[in-house]
Amino acid sequence: MENILSGFQSLRNINLKNEILAGLTVAMTMIPESLSFAILAGLSPLTGLYAAFLMGIVTAVFGGRPGMVSGGAGATVVVLIALASSHGVQYLFGAIILGGMIQILVGTFKLGKFVRLIPQPVMYGFLNGLAVIIFMAQVAQFKVVKDGITTWMEGSALMIMAGLTALTILIVLIFSKITKAVPASLVAIIIVSAIVYFFHVDTKKVIDIASVSGSLPSFHIPEIPFTLETLKIIFPYSLVMAGVGLIESLLTLNMVDEITNTKGKSDKEAVAQGIANITNGFFGGMGGCAMVAQTLVNIGAGARTRISAIVGALTILFIILAGSSIIEQIPMAALVGVMMMVAITTFEWASFRIITKMPKSDIFVGILVALITIILHNLALAVLIGVIISALVFSWDSAKRIRARKTIDEAGNKVYEIYGPLFFGSTTAFADKFDVTNDPQTIIIDFKESRVVDMSAIEILKKITEKYKAQNKHVILKHLSPDCIKLLDNASGFIEVNIQDDPTYRVMPK
């Protein structure tokens, strides 16, 4: 309980007005998105709203990043569509529960910290690709369904929708420069909604997507057989959903860390995401993760604590129970305009300014991650590919940097001073440094400026020592770090080398 309460700052240090208004704004932008994702997955619209409420409230209270907003996100729902269509919604709920358990295990074993290994070019590509996805999702709102066929708006309907969207963007831009006391996005939604209501403007509204009225979510155990066969069906989907959800959530956490200059707790957030998804599975929500767009709306509105996310979640619950008639009349143009502004601000425009100063490999990685995100809508795959390519580039660069300075010491021994790490990528270049035939009886390999990293390094040392041994010469390894010595000790029996004991130097106390 102390950990939960510690996330709430003293009331004297909280701008409650900003937190409450930010929460209301987040709720307004989350509702149409949650409805759209639920319908896309072939689920009841209320399934999306339940997810928005349950994810929001659980992660706000138990999460590791104040100011971050979670809900029924499309990234996690998309991977479950095939399961829902082939086996039914009950299997989907079962997969969500299992996915939540996997996320809790990740957080419990403190694996969330590995998100720190994601390079900056991958982050740029992730955010830029996400910005394009958010923007294109809003463009899709300019479509209408007529006689079961989806078509683009035409004539006056298109002009009105475009005009109201432009007006929303204009209000956000102007009002944000006038004052930060009230979120500009909330002001824009209220003004545009008032214009549509009082002037009886005929335009697309939230009710045209789906009804948002309903009752409290009720507890139920998914109606699926508890057998090994069921586990085989849902486990692959659960694993992918858990991975996608955690990657998006922890990337969002890092993004908020950078914006607010504070530090979130990735492992605590992973556990909270897991608890929230388990809750979703038992209470009829479609599951989810952190929502980047809504988090940016929240942070942009001045929210810095858990209060705003709690207010947003409770607002959604209130709307489900009592306020649906009002929310259903909000014009979609207002919400589209707000989300387009979020997309514009999410895009890392700075990446264009520094593109000529970045290594070509980093530029390639950033563009590739963005394209995979945009084309496949698979954030996890995009990030994974970006990290793999970045790791391969780093390995290649590190492999090229291994060098050897060759000298003869006073005893006539040849000394190879190695510079750069000895690992799988540099073993070939390392082996080329030695002249076995012409070297004297004893050679010393000095690792003062290097280190033995992996099994490939041990293998190449074994081969070199065997070559020298075949000519009745022997090798001494010098200045090995403690971890390198431990690595070689663990390989005893596989490789036998003469490690020269170096003196331990101590500073004499004054």
N, C-alpha and C positions, 0 to 999 in steps of 0.2 A: 504493500500500500504506500510505503514511503516513496518508492520509485515513481508511482503514479502522481502523488501529490507534489513531488519535486519538479514535475514538468509544468506545474502551474505557478507562475510568478506571483509575488505579492500584489494584491489588488491595487495598491498605491502606484505600482510601476506599470500598470496595464492601461492602455487607451481602450476602454471598453466600447466606446462609440465606434472606433475603427474595427474592432474585432466583430462586433454585432453586424455592422453594415457589410463588412467583407463576407461574413457567413451568409447573409441574405443574398448577396450578389452571386456567390458560388452556387447556392441552391437554384437560383434562376437559370444559370447556365448549365447546370448538371442535369436538370429534368429532361429537356428535349434530347440530350445526348444519350441518357440512360434509356429513354423510350426507344430511340432509333436503334441502339445496339440490341435491345431485347427483341424487337420486331425482326431485325436482321437475322437473329439466331432462331427465329420461329418460335419464340417464347411469348408468354403473356406480358403485356406492357408493364403490369404491376411487378413482374419478376425483376425488371430493370430498376424500378423505383425502390423496391425492397433492398436490392443490392446497394444502391446509392446510400440509403439510410444506414444499413447494417455495417457496411465497410467504413462509412464515414464516422460513425459513433465509436466503433471498436478501436479503429486505428488512432482516432483523436485522443482517446483515453490511454491506450496502452502503447502507442507507437513511440518510435525513437526520434521523431523529427517534428517539433511544434511548427505549425504553419503549413504543413503538408496536407493535401486533401486526397482521400481515396474514395473510390466509388466503383460502380459497375462499368469497368473499362472495356473497350472493344478489343484491345490487345489480347486479353485473356479469353474473352467470349468467342472470338473467331476460331481459336484452336479447338473449341468444344462443339462447334456447329455440326460437324460430321457425326459426332457421338450422339447428339440430341436427335438428329434426323434418322439415324439408323437404329438406335436402341430406345429412344424416348427420353423424356425430360427427367425421369427418376434416375436413370443412369448418369445423367448430367449432374444432378445433385450429389450423387455418390462420388463422382470424379472430383467435384469441387471440395468435398470433405477430405478425400485422400490427398488432394493437392495441398490443402491447408496443413495437413499433418507433415507433409514433406517440407513445407516452408518453416514450420516450427522446428524441425530437426536441423535445418540449415542454420537457423538463428541460434539454437541451443549449442551446436558444435562450433559456433563462431566462424562460419564460412562466409558471412556477408561481407567481411573485410576485403575479400578478393575482388570486389568491385573497384577497389583502388587501383587495380592493375590495368584498368581501362585507360588508354592514352588519350591525350587532349584531342588529336585529330578525329578519333572515334566519337568523342563527345560532340565535336563540331558537326560531324556528319549526322549523328543521332538527332541533335536539336534541329538542324536544317531540314532533314527529311521529315521529322515530326511536324515542323511548321508547315511544310507543303501539304502533308496529310490533313492537318487541321483546316487549312484554307480550302482544300478541295472538298472536304466534307461539308463545308458551308455552301460551296457552289452547288452541291447536290441538292440543297434545299430549294433551289429555283426550279425543281421538277415537281410535277403534279401527276396524280393518278386519275385517268379518265377511262371509264369502262374497263378497268383492270389493266390498262396499259399505261406505263410511266412515260411521260413526255415532258419536254421543256416548256416553261411558261411562255406565253405569247402575248403580244398586244399590251393592253392596259394593265393586265395582271403583272406582267414582267416589269413594266415601267414603274408601277407602284412599289413592288417588292424592291427593285433596285434603288429607287428614290429613298425609301425608308431605311434601307441598309446604309446608303451613303450618309443620310442624316444622322444615323446612330454613330457612325465612325467620326463624323464631324463634331458631334457633341462630346464624344470621348476625348478627342484631340484638344478641343477648346477648353472644356471644363477641367481637364487635368492640369492645364496651365494656370487656371484661375485659382483653384484651391485643391488641397489634398484632404480637406476635412471630411468630405463625403466621396466615396468611390465614384469616379466618373462613369464607369460602366453601369452602375445601378441607376444613376441619374438619367443616363441615355435610355435605359429600358423603361423607366417611369414616364419620361417625356414622350417617347414614341408610342407607348401604349396609350397614353392619354389622348394623343392626336388621333389615333385610330379609333378610340372609343367615342370621343366627343364629336368627331366629324364623320362617323359611320363609314370609315374607309373599309372597302371590301378587299381583304388580303389574307394570306395564309396565316393561320394561328396554331398554337400548340394543340388545340383540340382536333385539328386536321391530321395530326400524327396519331394520337390515341388519347383516350380518357385517362386522367391521372387520379381518379377517385377510387377509394378502396377501404379496406379495414386493416387492423393491426396484423402483422405477419404472425402466423401460428406455428408452433413446433410440430414437426413430423419427421419420422425416420424414413429415408428413401425406400420406396417399395421395390427393392431389388433382392435377388437371392444372395445370401452371404456365402458364396462358394469361391473356390479357386478359379473357376471359369470366369466369374464376374470380375475378379481381380485382374485377370489377364486382359479383359476387355477395357477396363477403365484406367489401369495403371499407366499405359503410354500417354494417354490424354492428360492424366493428372500430373505426370512428370513434366510434360511440355508446358502445361498451364502454370505450374509452380515456378518453372524456370523463367518463363516470359514475364510473369507477374513480379518476380523478385528483381529481375534485371531492370524492368521499367521503374519499379518502386525505388530501388537503390540508386539508379541514375538520377531520378527526380530528387532524392535526398541529397545527392552530391550537388545538384544544381541549386537547391535552396541554400545549402551550406555556402556556396560561392556568392550568392546574391546577398545573404544576410551576414556574411563573415562570422558565422557561428558553426558549431560542430554537432551533427546529429549522430545517433547511435544506430549503425546499420544492422547489427545483430538483433537489437531490441525491436527494430522496425520489421525485420523478417519474421520474428515470433508473432508480432501484432497482426501482420498480414495473414499469417497462418490461422490465428484465432478467428479473425474476421471471416475468412473463407469457410472455415468449419461452421461458424454461426450461419453463414449464408446457406450452406447445404442443408442445415436442419430447419431453417426458417423460410425456405422458398426464394432465396435470392440467387441471382445468376453468377455470383462470384465477381471478383475484380482485383484491382490493384491501385497504386497511386495514379492520379490523373494529372498529367503534366499541365494541360491547358487550365484546368480549374485551380491548380496550385499556383500558377502564374497570376491568375485573376486574384486569388486570395492574397498573395504576397504584394502584388501591385496595388491592392486596396489598403495596404498598411497593416495587415495581420501579421503577428509574430508569435502568437501563442496557440494553445490547443482550443481556446474558446471559440475562435471563428469556425473551425471545422465542426465542433459540437453544435454550434448555432445552425450551421448549414445542414447538418444531418437532421436535427430536430425540426427545422423548417420543412424539409422534405416530408418528414412524418406528419407534420401538421397539415401540409397540403394534401397528402393522401387521405387523411381523415376528414378534414373540414374545409380546406381552402382551394379545392380543385376548380370550382366554378370561376374563381378569379384568375388563377394561373392559366387555365385553358384559353383565356381570352388574350394572353400576351401574344403580340404579333411575332412570327418567326423572324421577320426582318430585323427586329431589335436584337434578338439573340444571335443571329447570323453576324450582324455588324460587330457586336462585342467579341465574338469568337474570331472574326477576321483580324481584329486589332490584336488579339492574343497571338495569332499566328505570325503577324508582322513583327511583334516584339520578341517572339520566341526565336525567330531566325537570327543566327549569328552573323550579322552584317559585317562585323569586324573580320570575319574569315576572308572576305574579299580584299580588305585593306592589307592584310599580311600575307596574302597568297604568294606574292613574289618573293617573300622573305623566308618562306617555309621550305623544307626539303621536299623534293619531288615525290618521294615515297609517302610523306605525310599528306600531301595534296591528293595523291591517288587514293589513299585510305579514306580520307574525309569524303571525297566525291563518291567512292564506291559504297560506303555505309549509307550515305544519303539516298543513293539510287535504289539500293536493296530495300531500304525502309519505305520509299515511295512506291516502288513497283510491287513488292511482295507484301507490304504492310506487316512485315515480320521483324519487329524491333530486336528480338532476341537473336535471330539468325544474323541480322545486320551487324550487331555489336560483336557477336562471336567471330564472324569472318574478319571484321576489322581488327580485333585483338590478335587473331592468328597471324594475319599479314604483318601487323606491326611487330609481333614477336619474331617472325622470320626475318624481317628487315633488320631488326636489332641484332639478331644472331649473326647475320651475314656481315654487318658492319663490325661487330666485335671480333669475328673470326679474322678479318683482314688486319686487325690492329695488333696481333701477336707478333712480337719481335724478339730477337736474341742478340745480345752484345757478347762477343767472344774475346776472351783474354787468356793469358797464361800466367798462373800465379808463381810465387817464389819457389815452390816445390816442383814446378814443371807440369802441374796439372792444368788441364784445359777447363776453363770456367765458362759456362753458358748462363748469362744473366737474362732471365726471361721477363718480358714485359707484356702484360695483357693476360686475360683469363684463358686457361686451358680447359676447353669443353668440347662437346661434340662437333661444333662448327669450326674449331681452329686446330683440330688434331692433324690434319694433312699438312697445313703450313708449318706446324710445330715440328713434325717429323722431318721436313725438308731442311731444317736448320742444322742437322747433325752430320758430321763427316766421320762415320764409324771407322773406315779404313785408315785414314790418316791421323786420327786422334791419338794422343798418348795413352799410357797404361790406365790412367785414372782421369775421369772427367767429373766435374761438379756442375750440377744443374741448380742454379740459384733462383728460388721462387720468391725472393724478397718483394718484387714488384708484380707478382702473379699469384695465382692460386689454382689448385686442382679442384675442378667443380663437379664432375660427374663420372659415370662409369666409362664413357668413351675416353676420358682423360686417363683413367687408370689403365685401360686397354692399351693406349698408345705408349704409356710409360713401360708397360710390360714388354711390348714388342721391342722398344729401344734397348731396354736392359738386356734382353735376350740376344740382340744383335751384337752388343758389346761383349757379353759373356761368351758368345761363340768365338770371339777373337781373344779370349782370356783377358778381357778388360772389365773394369767394374765402374758402376755409376753411384755417385753420392748425391742425394737430394738435400738441399740446404735451404734454411729459412722458410720451412713450411709452417703455415698457420695451424693453430690447434685443430680447427675443423678439418683441414686437409689431412693432418696426421690421423685423425679419427677415421676419415674416409678410407685411407690406405690400410689402417689397422683392421677395419671391417672387411677388407678385401684380402687379408692375409691367407695364404694358401693358394690364392689366384695369382698374386704378384708378390715377389720378394725383392725389396729394395733396401739399400743401405742409407737410412735416414741419419744425417749428421745432427747430433745434438747441439743446439745453439744455446749459448748462455742466456740466462734470464737477468736482465738488467733492472736494478731497483734504484730508486732515488733515495739517497741518504737523508734521513730526517734532520732538520735543523736543531 
